[in-house]
Amino acid sequence: MAKRKKSTFERLTKGPLNRKQRRELERRLVSDDPGLRIVHPNAGGIDVGNESHFAAVPADRDAQPVQEFGSWTADLHRMGKWLQSCRIDTVAVQATGVYWIPLYDILTEHGIRVVLVNAQHTKNVPGRKSDVQESQWLMKLHTYGLLRDSFRLAENLEGVRTIWRLRDRHVKEAGRAVQHMQKALTKMNIQLANVISDISGVSGQAIIEAILKGEQDPYRLADLKHERIQASREEVARSLEGNWRKDVLFELQQAVDSYQFAHRQMQECDGKLETYLAMLPTRVIDVADQPNLQPTAVARKAQKPKKPKGNAPAIDLAAELKRISGVDLTSIDGIDVMGAQTILSELGTDLSAFATENQFASWLGLTPSKDISGGKVIGRSRRKVQNRVAMSLRMSASTLLNSKSYLGARYRHLRKHLPTFAAAVKAMAHYLALLVYRMLTKGQAWVDRGAAKFEQKRTEWELSSLKSKALANGFKLVPIDEAH
């Protein structure tokens, strides 16, 4: 009979450690003095795992400077007390999945500062193959101040972020359900998607509901279409002639149920989101030092309140976001209320963690990655940064192609001069990120100056460049009128 493997709880609470584990726990980080200044003398390192965590402290603080702790709450409190007994006031923790969250909360309760570290910033040293060595390496890097703390959202906005991310998952589930409905209809040769662009709209859902109730007459089904549908009654009816397979009808019913359930979940999230937003304080930005910007005719147009479309929340998000952030991010062309909500829920209103706007754009992954040696660029690579705000700004940038605004003209200029479409989208998203940073930190309202203003500035740039080139070659540009 095979011997049952002990669980992590049994292994850490019952019986002595085996010889291999004892050797790892007694191992010291032996190396020559790297010649760096010690920034955090009371630093520790923690390698985070699912079932257990390895914590390392300096070798002179405990007989066993590396110890393993379980992931249950009692053992996390034991870790906090052990770190306090070792006079540790700050620890470096890799932000691994969501396993670090309970650890962060409990260690913070014990008065220990937790520095969240991106795992990509600590993996460049070869030869570390165990959790013990990983925790010791984190401790050593943190001792010399070589680790950068991750951005943390304000505590009062964590509820907003949780609900908004949850709602986004429901939106994606609703989208998958719509695809499932379309697939089931196609199996029965019901070509509804060819005559109605959105089968999740009023007409599409009315026809699908009638089909599931047993209606199979294509002309009666065609009569359910909305008057705005451009396809004729005859065309719609011809597209609704199918084989009506019972098994596929059952599949279609399941897809419709999933779609409706996802929308009910979204509505519940809307109610909870409205509650969390109402609890946030009103932000007022001092605008005394702002320039007196005169809005253009485009900016003076009164915007009527619009009904929510598609998957937009059925609450007045625009007014709430303006009250909470102190600025109207939707005044930036391309950023709608959904994008503004994503920015607020992921970043909050305090961007003081970023010293400059360029540092903010770099954190979003919207800056080029260059390897520089000896003052020369020796290589370029793509940065792999997963950031919801960056994704939202990229989507906002791609909507500016046909915009007649200043930003629209700038985006078309980038598409014309940059080698790829993706490069133009990234460059435009970078500029939008700078505008967002300026508005949230300085409160300067974005005033659209129109496409003509950008064309004027572009002409001035080109003329200045031509003058510089001519002067460098010993020539001087003279206007045609003056030449004659």
C-alpha positions in Angstrom: 0.0 0.0 0.0 1.4 3.4 -1.1 2.3 5.8 1.7 -0.1 8.8 1.8 1.6 12.1 1.0 1.4 14.6 3.9 -0.4 17.8 3.3 1.4 21.1 3.8 -0.5 21.7 7.1 0.6 18.3 8.4 4.2 18.7 7.2 4.6 22.1 8.9 2.7 21.3 12.1 3.6 17.7 12.8 7.0 16.0 13.0 10.6 17.2 12.3 11.8 18.4 9.0 13.7 15.9 6.9 17.5 16.2 6.3 17.2 17.8 2.9 14.8 20.5 4.2 17.0 21.1 7.2 20.0 21.7 5.0 18.1 24.2 2.9 16.8 26.0 5.9 20.3 26.3 7.4 21.9 27.5 4.2 23.5 31.0 4.3 23.8 33.4 1.4 27.6 33.3 1.0 29.1 35.8 -1.4 31.7 38.5 -1.6 30.8 42.0 -0.5 29.2 43.6 -3.6 30.3 47.1 -2.6 26.8 48.5 -2.5 25.4 50.9 0.2 22.9 49.2 2.5 19.6 51.0 2.3 17.4 48.7 4.3 19.4 47.1 7.1 16.3 45.4 8.6 15.0 43.9 5.4 13.6 40.5 4.7 12.5 38.5 1.7 9.5 36.3 1.1 8.9 33.8 -1.7 5.1 33.5 -2.1 3.5 30.2 -3.0 0.0 28.7 -3.0 0.4 26.3 0.0 3.3 27.9 1.8 5.7 30.8 1.9 9.4 30.9 2.5 10.7 33.9 4.5 14.3 34.9 4.8 16.0 37.3 7.3 19.7 38.2 7.9 21.8 35.4 9.2 22.5 37.1 12.5 18.8 37.5 13.4 17.8 33.8 14.0 19.4 30.4 14.2 17.2 29.4 11.2 17.2 32.6 9.0 15.0 30.9 6.4 11.7 29.4 7.5 8.7 28.0 5.8 5.2 29.1 6.8 1.8 27.8 5.7 -0.8 29.9 3.8 -3.5 29.6 6.5 -4.2 32.7 8.6 -2.8 31.4 11.9 0.6 30.7 10.3 0.7 34.0 8.5 0.3 35.7 11.9 3.1 33.5 13.2 5.2 34.7 10.4 4.5 38.3 11.3 5.5 37.7 14.9 8.7 35.9 13.9 9.6 38.8 11.6 9.0 41.2 14.4 11.2 39.1 16.8 13.9 39.3 14.2 13.6 43.1 14.1 12.5 43.2 10.5 10.6 46.3 9.5 10.3 45.8 5.7 10.0 42.8 3.4 10.1 42.2 -0.3 7.3 40.1 -1.7 6.9 39.0 -5.3 3.4 39.9 -6.6 2.5 36.3 -7.6 -1.1 36.0 -8.7 -3.4 36.8 -5.8 -1.5 34.7 -3.2 0.2 37.8 -1.9 -2.9 39.7 -0.9 -3.7 37.9 2.5 0.0 38.0 3.3 0.2 41.7 2.5 -2.8 42.5 4.8 -1.6 40.5 7.8 2.0 41.7 7.7 0.7 45.3 7.4 -1.3 44.7 10.5 1.9 43.7 12.3 3.5 47.0 11.3 5.8 45.6 8.6 6.1 47.5 5.4 5.6 45.2 2.4 7.3 46.1 -0.9 5.5 44.4 -3.8 8.0 43.4 -6.5 7.5 42.5 -10.2 8.8 39.0 -10.7 10.4 40.0 -14.0 12.7 42.4 -12.1 14.3 39.7 -10.0 14.8 36.7 -12.3 17.9 37.7 -14.1 20.4 35.9 -11.9 21.1 32.2 -12.9 21.4 29.3 -10.5 18.5 30.0 -8.1 16.4 26.8 -8.3 14.8 26.6 -4.8 12.3 28.7 -2.9 14.9 29.1 -0.1 17.4 30.8 -2.4 14.6 32.9 -4.0 13.6 34.3 -0.6 17.3 35.0 0.2 17.9 36.7 -3.1 14.8 39.0 -2.6 16.1 39.9 0.9 19.6 40.7 -0.5 18.2 42.9 -3.3 15.9 44.7 -1.0 18.7 45.3 1.5 20.7 47.2 -1.1 17.6 49.1 -2.3 17.6 47.5 -5.7 13.9 46.7 -5.9 11.1 49.0 -7.0 7.8 49.0 -5.2 4.7 48.3 -7.3 1.8 50.8 -7.7 -0.9 50.3 -5.1 -4.5 51.6 -5.6 -6.0 53.6 -2.8 -7.9 51.4 -0.3 -11.2 53.2 -0.7 -11.1 52.4 -4.4 -10.4 48.7 -4.2 -14.2 47.9 -4.1 -14.8 49.9 -7.3 -11.9 48.1 -9.0 -13.2 44.7 -7.9 -16.8 45.3 -9.1 -15.6 46.9 -12.4 -13.4 43.9 -13.2 -16.1 41.5 -12.2 -18.5 43.4 -14.5 -16.0 43.2 -17.3 -15.9 39.4 -17.0 -19.7 39.3 -17.2 -19.6 41.5 -20.4 -17.2 39.0 -22.0 -19.4 36.1 -20.9 -22.4 37.8 -22.6 -20.3 38.3 -25.8 -19.4 34.6 -25.8 -23.1 33.7 -25.3 -24.0 35.9 -28.4 -21.4 34.0 -30.4 -22.9 30.7 -29.2 -26.4 31.9 -30.3 -25.1 32.8 -33.7 -23.4 29.4 -34.1 -26.5 27.5 -33.1 -28.6 29.5 -35.6 -26.1 28.9 -38.4 -26.3 25.1 -37.7 -30.0 25.3 -38.5 -29.2 27.5 -41.6 -30.9 30.4 -39.9 -28.9 33.3 -41.5 -30.2 36.0 -39.1 -26.8 37.6 -38.7 -26.7 38.3 -42.4 -29.7 40.7 -42.3 -29.5 42.0 -38.7 -26.0 43.2 -37.7 -26.5 42.6 -34.0 -28.6 39.6 -33.0 -28.4 40.8 -29.3 -30.5 43.9 -30.2 -34.2 44.3 -29.9 -35.1 42.7 -33.3 -32.7 39.8 -33.0 -33.8 38.9 -29.4 -37.5 39.2 -30.3 -37.0 36.8 -33.3 -35.0 34.3 -31.3 -37.5 34.4 -28.4 -40.3 33.6 -30.9 -38.3 30.7 -32.4 -37.8 29.2 -29.0 -41.5 29.5 -28.3 -42.2 27.3 -31.4 -42.8 29.8 -34.1 -41.4 28.6 -37.4 -43.2 30.7 -40.0 -40.4 32.8 -41.5 -42.8 35.7 -42.5 -44.3 35.9 -39.0 -40.8 36.0 -37.6 -39.8 38.7 -40.1 -42.7 40.8 -38.9 -41.0 41.1 -35.5 -38.1 43.1 -36.9 -37.8 46.8 -36.0 -38.6 49.4 -38.5 -35.0 50.7 -38.5 -33.8 47.4 -40.0 -32.8 48.1 -43.5 -33.4 44.6 -44.9 -36.8 44.1 -46.4 -39.4 41.7 -44.9 -38.9 39.3 -47.8 -35.1 39.2 -47.3 -35.4 38.6 -43.6 -38.0 35.9 -44.2 -35.7 34.1 -46.6 -32.9 34.2 -44.1 -35.2 32.5 -41.5 -35.9 29.3 -43.4 -34.1 26.6 -41.5 -34.3 22.9 -40.5 -35.4 23.5 -36.9 -33.4 20.7 -35.3 -34.6 20.0 -31.8 -31.1 19.4 -30.4 -29.8 22.7 -31.7 -32.9 24.5 -30.5 -32.0 23.2 -27.0 -28.5 24.5 -27.5 -29.9 27.9 -28.6 -32.0 28.0 -25.4 -29.0 27.3 -23.3 -27.1 30.1 -25.0 -30.0 32.6 -24.5 -30.2 31.6 -20.8 -26.4 32.2 -20.4 -26.8 35.6 -22.1 -29.7 36.7 -19.9 -28.0 35.5 -16.8 -24.8 37.5 -17.6 -26.9 40.6 -18.1 -28.6 40.1 -14.8 -25.2 39.8 -13.2 -24.2 43.0 -14.9 -27.2 44.8 -13.5 -26.4 43.6 -10.0 -22.8 44.9 -10.5 -24.2 48.3 -11.6 -26.1 48.6 -8.4 -23.1 47.7 -6.3 -20.9 50.0 -8.3 -23.2 52.9 -7.8 -23.1 52.3 -4.0 -19.3 52.2 -4.0 -19.0 55.4 -6.1 -21.4 57.3 -3.9 -19.1 56.6 -0.9 -16.1 58.2 -2.5 -15.3 61.8 -1.6 -15.7 64.8 -4.0 -12.4 66.0 -5.4 -11.7 69.6 -6.0 -8.6 70.7 -7.9 -7.2 74.2 -7.4 -7.4 75.8 -10.8 -6.0 79.2 -9.8 -2.7 78.6 -11.8 -4.4 77.3 -14.9 -4.2 79.3 -18.1 -7.4 81.0 -19.2 -8.3 78.6 -22.0 -11.2 79.7 -24.3 -13.2 76.7 -25.5 -13.7 76.4 -29.2 -17.1 76.0 -30.9 -16.7 72.2 -30.8 -16.2 72.3 -27.0 -19.1 74.7 -26.4 -21.7 72.3 -27.9 -24.2 71.2 -25.3 -24.2 67.5 -24.9 -27.5 65.9 -24.2 -27.6 63.0 -21.7 -27.6 59.8 -23.7 -29.2 56.5 -22.8 -26.7 53.8 -22.1 -26.0 51.7 -25.2 -24.8 48.1 -25.5 -23.1 47.0 -22.3 -22.8 50.5 -20.7 -24.0 50.7 -17.1 -27.5 52.0 -16.5 -26.2 54.7 -14.1 -25.0 58.2 -14.6 -21.3 57.4 -14.6 -20.2 60.6 -16.3 -21.4 62.8 -13.5 -20.0 60.6 -10.8 -16.6 60.3 -12.4 -16.4 64.0 -12.8 -17.3 64.5 -9.1 -14.8 62.0 -7.9 -11.8 62.9 -10.1 -12.4 66.6 -10.2 -12.0 66.6 -14.0 -13.9 65.4 -17.0 -11.7 62.8 -18.7 -14.3 62.3 -21.4 -13.5 65.7 -22.7 -10.4 64.1 -24.2 -11.6 63.0 -27.7 -11.6 59.2 -27.9 -12.0 58.5 -24.2 -15.6 57.6 -23.5 -17.3 57.0 -20.1 -16.3 53.3 -20.1 -12.7 54.2 -20.7 -12.8 56.9 -18.0 -14.3 54.4 -15.5 -11.5 51.9 -16.3 -8.9 54.6 -15.7 -10.4 55.6 -12.4 -11.0 52.1 -11.1 -7.4 51.0 -11.9 -5.5 54.2 -11.0 -7.6 56.2 -8.7 -7.1 60.0 -8.6 -3.7 60.2 -6.9 -0.8 59.7 -9.4 1.8 61.0 -7.0 3.6 57.6 -7.2 4.7 58.7 -10.6 7.2 61.6 -10.5 6.7 62.5 -14.2 4.3 61.9 -17.0 6.9 60.0 -18.9 7.4 57.7 -15.9 3.6 57.1 -15.9 3.6 56.3 -19.6 6.5 53.9 -19.1 4.7 52.1 -16.3 1.8 51.6 -18.7 4.2 50.0 -21.2 3.5 52.7 -23.8 7.1 53.7 -24.3 9.7 52.1 -26.6 12.1 49.6 -25.0 15.8 50.3 -25.9 19.0 48.6 -24.8 21.6 51.3 -24.4 25.3 50.7 -23.9 28.0 53.3 -24.2 25.4 55.9 -25.0 24.3 54.0 -28.1 21.1 52.0 -28.8 22.3 48.4 -29.3 18.9 46.8 -29.4 15.1 47.3 -29.4 12.5 44.9 -28.1 8.8 44.9 -27.2 7.9 45.2 -23.6 5.4 42.7 -22.4 3.2 44.7 -20.1 -0.3 43.6 -19.2 -2.2 46.7 -18.1 -5.9 47.4 -18.4 -5.5 51.1 -18.6 -3.0 50.8 -21.5 -5.4 48.5 -23.3 -8.2 51.0 -22.8 -6.1 53.9 -24.1 -5.1 51.8 -27.2 -8.8 51.2 -27.9 -9.5 54.9 -27.5 -6.6 55.8 -29.8 -8.0 53.5 -32.6 -11.3 55.3 -32.6 -9.7 58.6 -33.6 -9.2 57.7 -37.3 -12.2 59.7 -38.6 -12.3 62.3 -35.8 -12.2 65.9 -37.0 -10.6 67.0 -33.7 -6.9 67.9 -32.9 -6.3 64.4 -31.6 -7.8 62.9 -34.8 -5.5 64.9 -37.0 -2.5 63.9 -34.8 -3.4 60.2 -35.0 -3.8 60.4 -38.9 -0.4 62.0 -39.0 1.1 59.2 -36.9 -0.5 56.5 -39.1 1.0 58.2 -42.2 4.6 58.5 -40.9 5.0 55.5 -38.6 5.9 52.1 -40.2 3.0 50.0 -38.8 -0.6 50.5 -37.6 0.3 49.1 -34.2 3.1 51.6 -33.8 0.7 54.5 -34.5 -1.9 53.2 -32.0 0.8 52.9 -29.3 2.2 56.4 -30.0 -1.3 57.9 -29.9 -2.1 55.9 -26.7 1.1 57.3 -25.2 -0.1 60.9 -25.9 -3.5 60.1 -24.4 -1.8 58.8 -21.3 0.1 62.1 -21.0 -3.1 64.1 -21.2 -4.7 61.9 -18.5 -1.7 62.4 -16.2 -1.8 66.2 -16.7 -5.5 66.4 -16.0 -5.4 64.3 -12.9 -2.4 66.0 -11.5 -2.7 69.6 -12.6 -6.4 69.8 -13.4 -6.0 71.4 -16.8 -9.1 70.9 -18.8 -8.5 69.5 -22.3 -9.9 71.9 -24.9 -10.2 70.6 -28.4 -8.5 73.0 -30.8 -9.6 71.2 -34.0 -7.8 69.5 -36.8 -6.9 72.8 -38.5 -4.8 73.8 -35.4 -2.8 70.6 -35.6 -2.2 71.1 -39.3 -1.0 74.6 -38.6 1.4 73.3 -35.9 2.6 70.5 -38.3 3.4 73.1 -41.0 5.4 75.2 -38.5 7.3 72.1 -37.4 8.2 71.2 -41.0 9.2 74.8 -41.9 11.4 75.0 -38.8 13.1 71.7 -39.8 13.7 72.9 -43.3 15.2 76.1 -42.0 17.6 74.2 -39.8 18.7 71.9 -42.6 19.2 74.8 -44.9 21.3 76.7 -42.3 23.4 73.6 -41.6 24.3 73.4 -45.3 25.0 77.1 -45.6 21.8 78.2 -47.2 18.9 80.3 -46.1 15.2 79.9 -46.9 13.5 82.9 -48.4 9.7 83.2 -49.0 8.7 83.4 -52.6 7.2 86.9 -52.2 10.5 88.3 -50.8 12.5 86.5 -53.5 10.8 88.5 -56.2 
